[in-house]
Amino acid sequence: MPTEDTEVTPSQKNAVKRHRKLQEKKGQIRLELNVPKQDREMLRSIAGELRKGGYSAERMRMVLTSTLAGEELLDFKKFLELAPLDGVDLERSKETGWRDIDL
């Protein structure tokens, strides 16, 4: 990246344009934020996780969306209480063949 005392060349400008168009085709956008200095690395980490996708990104989206909406996050017990489990057999059969172990 050029320093303050150097000019950006036309080929550098074109390279940046090509890169941004390629990223846009992949569904990525460039985003500039003004945030407190102390939050910079945290927000970069969040953006990196979201960019990678997968379970971690989906979980992060869920937590952030719920938090910003002022919703309380569900713990596992509450999640199960709210889950539509009608007709699901939750009884556990006792297994046989276990041996007693003297401790």
N, C-alpha and C positions, 0 to 999 in steps of 0.2 A: 504494500500500500504506500502511496506517495506520502512524503512528509509535508509539513506546512510550506516549505520553501520550494517545492517542486510542483510542476503542473501535471495534470492527468493527461496522458496522451490519448489520441483518438482510438488507438488499438486497445488501450485499457478500458476506455468507455464502452467500446463494442463488446469486449470480453465480459464485462459486467452485465450488459444488456442480454447477451446470449445466455449467460448463467441464470439470470433471473427469469428469462422466458422458459428455460428448461425446468427450473424449479416450479414455475407456475403450472406447467404441463403435468408435473407430478403431484399437483394439489397443494404445493407449498407457497406461502406468500412471505414477503419481507415485511417486518413489523418493527417500527421504531417506537420506543417507550422512554418516557422520562420518569425515572424512579429514584428513590433514595439510594445513595451509593452502597449502603449496607445490604440492599436487596439484589444487587446486580448479579452476583454469582448464583444465588438461589433461583432467580428467574431464568437465568441461562440454563441451569440444570433442569428446571421444569420444562422449558422449551425443548431441550434435548430429549427428554423422556417422551414428550408428546410426539416429537418428530419420529422417534423410533417405532412408536406404535406398540401393539401387543397388550398383554394383560395389565402391565404397570401403567401404561398410558390411559387405558380405559378406567382403571381404578382411580387414577389421579383426576380424570375428568369428572367422575362421579363425586368424589370428595369435594373438589373445587366448586362444582355446580351446586351441590347441596349447601355448602358453606355460604356461597354468595347469595343463595336464595333464602338463607336464614333457616334452613331445615336442620333438624337434628339428625345426625347420622345414626343409622340403625346398627345395633350390635347384633351378633349372630342369633341370640335368643329372640330378639324382637323381629328379626327377619323371618325366622321360622314361624313365629306366631302369626305374622301377616301373610305368609305364603299360602297359596291356594292348594291345600293338601287333601281336599275332600276325595275320598275313595282310595287314598294311598294307605297301604297296610304298614303301620309303623311298629307293629309288634315284633319283638325279637325272640326267636326260638332259642331254647337252651340247647347248647351243643353237648353231645355226649362224648365220652372217650377222654375227657380230661383226667389227668392224674393229680393226686394230691402230692404236694411237695412240702417236706418238713423243713422249716427254716430255723 
